[in-house]
Every structure is written in structure tokens, then in C-alpha cells.
Amino acid sequence: MGALRLVVYSDFLCPWCWNAATRLTSVQRQLDGALELDWRSYLLRPHAQPGRDLEKFRAYTQSWLRVAADEPRAPFVPWASDAGPPSHSLPPHVVAKAAAALSPEAGARMRERLFRAYFAESRDITDRATLAALWSEAELPAAAFPSLDDPALVRAVLADHDEAQQLGATGVPAVRLADQDFVLVGAQPEPVYLRWLGRQLASGA
């Protein structure tokens, strides 16, 4: 029997999505090859909004501490730099798609790097220079970075977002089994994911 495939809709600007990603990655390790995670884009900020107020943004990021208390493996830090605020959700998703096109391992490294850079290092992951630096830090080939300008990547991100909304995912994180259209919304506790997916595997899904 092949691996169970779980489709995950997520946004790099969503703190609860880092918690969910941390838990699902742990679940995938525990299921030892029986679970495939199919990461897809969701845009909480679909349109660019340059010039957002930095002080208001800093105040907002204090709320990350509540999210951090729910998942100690995701080390959130309220915004502590003069960078940003991030303009919109699209740029980090395009980078993640470009990395995943290189290999699943490259995609995983880039996803983790984006979450950590934003939520723990106060780096604007919508800034082109920052994204280039993160690409390098994830040890991805420099020659592949210009692929970010491929319009097909933007179309793929927007298609993911539209798919999620059509299935009723009004927020993220959200997951569904690849062969089903029921979407489970919210960062579930790790034991919940394990029980649910374990039952699916036991039933031969």
C-alpha cells in the first residue's frame, strides 16, 4: 500500500500554520514513510499593502506569544527589527514553490526557513533581498533563484488558494486527505493528527 497523502493548506504569515507544520512534520516522522505531506498555498494577504505601520505591526506580534505557548517547538519572538511589515502573502509562497520544484528535501528546508525567519528572526519574508538570503541559507543552488520570476509559479499559488476556498477552507491551517474534499481547519494537537491518520492507515485508506 502506498503512503497516505495529506494536503496541507498554509500561509507563511500565519502563526498557527507554523505550529501545524511543526506537528505534521513530527507526525510524518512517527509514521515512518506512511504519510506524504502535500503543501499548498493559502493567501491571508492576497494583495500587496506596502507602507503598513511598523509600530502597529510590532504590537500585533505580541500575540504570537500566545501561539508559542501552544507549541514550544516553534520558538516565536515578537518583532524586534526595523524591517517590514511584510507586504503580502504571495512572495514567500512563490519561493516555497520554486524550492519544492527542485526536490522534496529542498522544499522542506525552504518552508522551515521561511517560518523561522519570519516568526523567530524578525525578517521580512516578502522582501526580495531577504528571500535571496534565505534561499542561500537553505543551501539551494543560486542559479535556480531566478526561477521565482516564472509566472507559472504565481499561477500555481493562486490555484492552490482558489482550490482551498472552493472546498470551504475559510482559514488556515487546513488539511484534507487527498482523495476527499472534507477540510479540517485549525492547528490540531499532534495526538489528534496521529489518531486520525492512524485510523485511516489501519482501515487501508
Summary of the structure (lengths in Angstrom):
residues: 205
radius of gyration: 16.7
end to end distance: 9.0
largest distance: 52.6
contacts: 620
relative contact order: 0.20
helix: 53%
strand: 10%
